[in-house]
C-alpha cells in the first residue's frame, strides 16, 4: 500500500486537532499536525505535504500571515490551503482568499462538507493526476509513487527531495510534451527564477541519478536542447492514459 495524500493540520486547540486527525485518518488520509504557526511552517518546508488545513487563530501568528508567508515562497505557491475559522463575515472570508487560501470553512463545520471541500481542493490542485493510481507504472524498471514524492527503481524505493518531487511532478503531468525552461522554473521555483536555467539542469541531473538506469543515456527525462525537458513513458495497457507512448525517430537526450 503506497502513501495516501498527506494533510497537515495546523490547529492550536488540542481537542479540535485530535478530532481532525481521527476524522481524516478514518477517511484514508495520512495526517501530520502542528499546534502553532512556526511548527506548521517548518513541516511545510520539509516537503511532502499535499494539503494544509490551517486554523486562522494561532497562538504565535495570524493564520493568514502564515498563509501569505507560504505563498511567497516557490515551494508554497501550489500547496492547497484550506483555512478554518470562526469568523463568518464576508469581508473576513475575502481576506482569507486574498491571502492565498484555496477555500475557507467556518466553524462549526459539517464533517461531510469539510471532507467534500478537501477532495475538491485536492482534485483542482492536481487535475491531470486526479484519476491516476497511487503508483504510476512507467515500465519494469521505474514506478512513480503518489504523484512524484518517491520512485521505485529496480524494486527499491527512493525518496525524493521537495524540489525533485515538484520537478518530477510537472514533467509527469506533461508526459510526452516538452516543458520549457521558463515553465519549469515558474512552477517549481517561482517567477523570480525564470532566468536561472542552471537550476533546472542541476535538478534534472539529480533526478536522473535517482531514476535512470544509466544517467548518461537517459531513458525517461529527455532534453530538447535550448527549449526544455520532456518525460517519456510507456504505460502498461491497464494504466490510465496520460503518457505519450510514441517513440521518436531520433530521441533527444
Phi and psi in degrees as a GROMACS rama.xvg file:
@    title "Ramachandran Plot"
@    xaxis  label "Phi"
@    yaxis  label "Psi"
@TYPE xy
-96.9108  162.628  UNK-2
-61.2246  137.562  UNK-3
-80.3877  169.561  UNK-4
-54.8367  139.86  UNK-5
-96.8435  120.867  UNK-6
-106.369  126.095  UNK-7
-97.4949  120.422  UNK-8
-100.038  116.691  UNK-9
-108.636  102.629  UNK-10
-149.98  127.293  UNK-11
-83.7616  -19.1523  UNK-12
-82.9199  114.778  UNK-13
-59.6489  -38.6676  UNK-14
-68.7767  -40.2983  UNK-15
-65.6493  -40.8395  UNK-16
-61.8999  -44.2871  UNK-17
-66.4336  -38.8804  UNK-18
-61.236  -45.5646  UNK-19
-65.84  -38.6347  UNK-20
-61.0276  -47.0595  UNK-21
-63.8477  -41.5765  UNK-22
-62.1154  -48.1109  UNK-23
-73.9788  -39.9174  UNK-24
-65.6369  -32.1563  UNK-25
-66.5493  -20.2978  UNK-26
-94.4745  3.58428  UNK-27
94.7641  2.45855  UNK-28
-81.2697  153.233  UNK-29
-85.4675  143.975  UNK-30
-133.996  132.784  UNK-31
-120.478  161.116  UNK-32
-146.92  157.953  UNK-33
-146.469  148.263  UNK-34
-98.9973  -2.9704  UNK-35
-150.177  167.684  UNK-36
-67.4224  -39.6321  UNK-37
-63.1663  -44.173  UNK-38
-65.7283  -39.5006  UNK-39
-61.1434  -42.1014  UNK-40
-62.5182  -41.7271  UNK-41
-62.3884  -39.4941  UNK-42
-66.4544  -40.3649  UNK-43
-65.6693  -43.3981  UNK-44
-61.4061  -30.8901  UNK-45
-67.2203  -19.0484  UNK-46
91.4506  166.268  UNK-47
91.1751  -8.4617  UNK-48
-79.2397  130.987  UNK-49
-97.5496  -23.8059  UNK-50
-156.703  139.181  UNK-51
-108.052  122.502  UNK-52
-104.444  108.623  UNK-53
-119.772  122.588  UNK-54
-76.8137  134.706  UNK-55
-69.4688  -37.8011  UNK-56
-93.5378  97.9879  UNK-57
-112.174  154.874  UNK-58
-69.5149  -27.2336  UNK-59
-107.52  -13.8405  UNK-60
-164.978  159.939  UNK-61
-70.9242  136.558  UNK-62
-58.2889  -32.8324  UNK-63
-69.8815  -31.4903  UNK-64
-64.9002  -39.5651  UNK-65
-64.6089  -41.389  UNK-66
-59.506  -46.2486  UNK-67
-64.1436  -37.8959  UNK-68
-64.2641  -41.1981  UNK-69
-66.1482  -43.9632  UNK-70
-66.158  -23.3075  UNK-71
-75.3887  -13.2342  UNK-72
-99.7957  145.632  UNK-73
-56.6572  -38.6267  UNK-74
-74.2723  -9.44913  UNK-75
-108.94  0.860917  UNK-76
-73.5402  -27.4986  UNK-77
-105.356  2.26882  UNK-78
-72.4149  122.352  UNK-79
-65.1933  132.158  UNK-80
-130.681  126.275  UNK-81
-115.042  125.924  UNK-82
-96.9155  132.248  UNK-83
-105.129  134.956  UNK-84
-157.145  155.93  UNK-85
-90.9088  -3.81359  UNK-86
-83.8266  128.199  UNK-87
-116.833  -3.88962  UNK-88
-67.5884  148.07  UNK-89
-59.0354  -44.007  UNK-90
-63.7715  -32.7456  UNK-91
-68.9957  -38.6577  UNK-92
-67.8619  -38.5677  UNK-93
-62.9677  -33.3886  UNK-94
-60.9311  -37.3336  UNK-95
-64.1254  -44.2518  UNK-96
-65.9683  -37.7827  UNK-97
-65.1389  -29.3883  UNK-98
-78.1003  -9.43692  UNK-99
112.606  6.73795  UNK-100
-69.6423  142.717  UNK-101
-82.686  -28.2315  UNK-102
-153.9  164.825  UNK-103
-141.296  115.478  UNK-104
-117.631  127.378  UNK-105
-91.4289  146.139  UNK-106
-91.8899  146.765  UNK-107
-71.7332  145.897  UNK-108
-117.627  154.665  UNK-109
-77.0335  132.233  UNK-110
-62.6441  -37.2715  UNK-111
-63.5421  -40.7583  UNK-112
-65.9042  -44.179  UNK-113
-60.8718  -45.4591  UNK-114
-63.1898  -39.3122  UNK-115
-64.8587  -39.8995  UNK-116
-68.1042  -37.5097  UNK-117
-61.6187  -46.5253  UNK-118
-61.5439  -41.2261  UNK-119
-66.0112  -42.2812  UNK-120
-67.6638  -41.5274  UNK-121
-62.6275  -39.7291  UNK-122
-66.138  -41.0314  UNK-123
-69.0901  -34.148  UNK-124
-68.1191  -32.5378  UNK-125
-131.097  63.2514  UNK-126
-58.8306  -40.2125  UNK-127
-77.7972  -13.6691  UNK-128
-107.297  1.89541  UNK-129
-60.1387  -35.5313  UNK-130
-104.147  8.52213  UNK-131
-85.2535  155.535  UNK-132
-70.5486  165.949  UNK-133
-59.3362  -32.1455  UNK-134
-117.494  123.167  UNK-135
-93.9335  115.689  UNK-136
-82.3348  115.228  UNK-137
-89.494  -55.8975  UNK-138
-162.283  -167.325  UNK-139
-67.3806  -18.284  UNK-140
-91.7297  -36.4292  UNK-141
-129.963  131.979  UNK-142
-130.263  144.052  UNK-143
-108.834  126.901  UNK-144
-97.4905  128.978  UNK-145
50.3571  52.7776  UNK-146
71.8926  12.4158  UNK-147
115.4  9.18497  UNK-148
-76.1463  -20.6326  UNK-149
-158.615  164.215  UNK-150
-129.743  158.007  UNK-151
-116.264  111.989  UNK-152
-116.029  119.694  UNK-153
52.6893  39.899  UNK-154
82.7674  -1.9161  UNK-155
-107.632  127.378  UNK-156
-77.0526  130.641  UNK-157
-125.891  118.932  UNK-158
-76.8056  144.654  UNK-159
-107.301  147.162  UNK-160
-71.1767  165.51  UNK-161
-56.2751  -44.4452  UNK-162
-69.3525  -41.8825  UNK-163
-59.6602  -41.9685  UNK-164
-63.6393  -45.2062  UNK-165
-64.0397  -40.8411  UNK-166
-64.7487  -46.0314  UNK-167
-63.9465  -38.0594  UNK-168
-61.9141  -44.6646  UNK-169
-63.3247  -42.3643  UNK-170
-64.0292  -43.3678  UNK-171
-67.4022  -39.181  UNK-172
-60.7757  -24.7612  UNK-173
-114.03  28.2765  UNK-174
-53.7341  135.701  UNK-175
90.6689  -9.00833  UNK-176
-121.735  145.605  UNK-177
-73.265  129.189  UNK-178
-104.22  123.205  UNK-179
-67.8073  158.344  UNK-180
-57.3412  -41.984  UNK-181
-62.1876  -42.3336  UNK-182
-65.926  -44.4649  UNK-183
-61.3365  -45.6887  UNK-184
-64.3483  -41.3935  UNK-185
-65.73  -42.6571  UNK-186
-81.6855  -27.8501  UNK-187
-97.3642  -41.1081  UNK-188
-110.368  -26.4788  UNK-189
113.659  162.993  UNK-190
-58.6253  -27.9919  UNK-191
-70.4225  -9.75885  UNK-192
-111.226  15.8611  UNK-193
-67.6704  -10.2801  UNK-194
-105.216  7.1487  UNK-195
-101.863  64.4869  UNK-196
-61.2181  -26.7792  UNK-197
-59.7314  -30.7348  UNK-198
-64.211  -41.7084  UNK-199
-62.8963  -47.9779  UNK-200
-58.221  -42.9026  UNK-201
-62.4208  -48.1463  UNK-202
-77.7046  -25.787  UNK-203
-63.56  -40.4498  UNK-204
-62.2434  -41.9404  UNK-205
-59.8034  -46.7061  UNK-206
-62.9428  -43.7768  UNK-207
-61.2076  -37.3357  UNK-208
-63.1153  -28.793  UNK-209
-89.6885  -30.3455  UNK-210
-115.087  -20.8806  UNK-211
-87.3065  136.626  UNK-212
-58.8904  -38.3136  UNK-213
-136.811  99.9745  UNK-214
-59.0127  -23.1842  UNK-215
-78.9069  -15.7489  UNK-216
-129.883  72.8293  UNK-217
-61.4706  137.016  UNK-218
-100.142  -31.7706  UNK-219
-107.127  -48.4351  UNK-220
-102.186  108.474  UNK-221
-107.011  148.09  UNK-222
-96.6976  132.846  UNK-223
-108.344  101.868  UNK-224
-53.6691  130.513  UNK-225
77.7992  -5.15342  UNK-226
-118.079  -56.1485  UNK-227
167.52  -146.505  UNK-228
-132.66  156.885  UNK-229
-135.957  135.037  UNK-230
-93.8684  124.416  UNK-231
-113.254  132.651  UNK-232
-145.366  150.658  UNK-233
-119.907  101.515  UNK-234
-76.2962  161.462  UNK-235
-69.4983  157.484  UNK-236
-58.0631  -27.4696  UNK-237
-92.8223  6.90864  UNK-238
-89.0439  135.736  UNK-239
-55.2101  147.988  UNK-240
-66.2851  165.492  UNK-241
146.109  -10.9907  UNK-242
-114.034  146.191  UNK-243
-80.5922  122.019  UNK-244
-100.998  0.942766  UNK-245
-85.9074  134.239  UNK-246
-87.8651  142.897  UNK-247
-88.3937  152.236  UNK-248
-65.4161  -31.4389  UNK-249
-134.088  85.15  UNK-250
-62.1022  136.649  UNK-251
-80.8731  144.095  UNK-252
